[in-house]
C-alpha cells in the first residue's frame, strides 16, 4: 500500500468518526429534552451511519485519486490521424 493510500485511509477513518460525532451532537442539541435514544430509532441510526460512510468515501476518493501518467493518452481527445482520416 502506497503512502498516499495509507494517508487516505487514515483521513477517511477520521472523517467517519468526525461526521458521527457531529451528527450525535446535533441530535443531542435538537432533541435533548426528549431523551433521544439511538437504540429506539433504528432508521435514524442507519441514516446517520450512511452519512458517515458517504463522507468517509468522498474524502478517501479525493485523497487517493491516482494522478494520470505523463505521456498517457487518457484524458486526451482523439486526433484526426488516430481516427483513420
Secondary structure as the mmCIF struct_conf table of DSSP 4:
data_model
#
loop_
_struct_conf.conf_type_id
_struct_conf.id
_struct_conf.beg_label_comp_id
_struct_conf.beg_label_asym_id
_struct_conf.beg_label_seq_id
_struct_conf.end_label_comp_id
_struct_conf.end_label_asym_id
_struct_conf.end_label_seq_id
HELX_RH_AL_P HELX_RH_AL_P1 UNK A 3 UNK A 31
HELX_RH_3T_P HELX_RH_3T_P1 UNK A 32 UNK A 34
TURN_TY1_P TURN_TY1_P1 UNK A 35 UNK A 35
TURN_TY1_P TURN_TY1_P2 UNK A 38 UNK A 40
HELX_RH_AL_P HELX_RH_AL_P2 UNK A 42 UNK A 64
HELX_LH_PP_P HELX_LH_PP_P1 UNK A 65 UNK A 69
TURN_TY1_P TURN_TY1_P3 UNK A 70 UNK A 71
TURN_TY1_P TURN_TY1_P4 UNK A 74 UNK A 75
HELX_LH_PP_P HELX_LH_PP_P2 UNK A 76 UNK A 79
TURN_TY1_P TURN_TY1_P5 UNK A 80 UNK A 84
#
